[in-house]
């Protein structure tokens, strides 16, 4: 009887140890806060292999933890999927989404940075020293889509923005106090300037973009944009002739 009791106790102990023992190779999940810079996060992201197992690349564009400060890495992973943009973005205040109005971004903010990538005709990525890479939605314009349901004129608008702001070129980003600081995707809402050119206005002037006024709340430069839009439409330039 004593031997049977000992055998039973040993069996119970063995089974319990099996279920309670930790896995031999536990996976430690990482997030962007675990890295001091975008470059460090990017190196880890590339080494982790395909699939983004730690979900460090929220936009699926091959760049991890773009909100982390520089130093920043220009080495990107192969793109698995492109983000789908929207022709009618819901804008937000600096802190939270504001579905009822365009919001107010406070005093004018100005930044200089270098273009990392042109996403489409009204969106680009800019690396700002000390801040990191930011996705920027150009204020006051809307261009046809190039991802998902591709729209007529989208490729032309994207190509023209690539000419206006080539990768590596320096641009100025200017906020508008009458509008939100970011849209609901977290993209900065900014006028983008290079040299003496307002790139959003140039897209409208060429007939490759239309003026976009959110919730009938005009932005500061809306009158100038509407004037060049009327001229582009009257002259049947760009997409006004081919698409609209």
Buried (B, 14 or more C-beta within 10 A) or exposed (E): EEEEEEEEEEEEEEEEEEEEEEEEEEEEEBEBEBBEBBBBBBBBBBEBEEEBEBEBBBBEBBBBBBBBBBEBBBEBBEEEEBBEBEEEBBBBBBEEBBEEBBBBBEEEBEBEBBBBBBBBBBBBBBBBEEBBBBBBBBBBBBBBBBBEEEBEBBBBBBBBBBEBBEEEEEBBBBBBEBBBBBBBBBBBBBBBBBEEBBBBBBBBBBBBBBBBBBEEBBBBBBEBBBBBBEEBBEEEBBBBEEBE
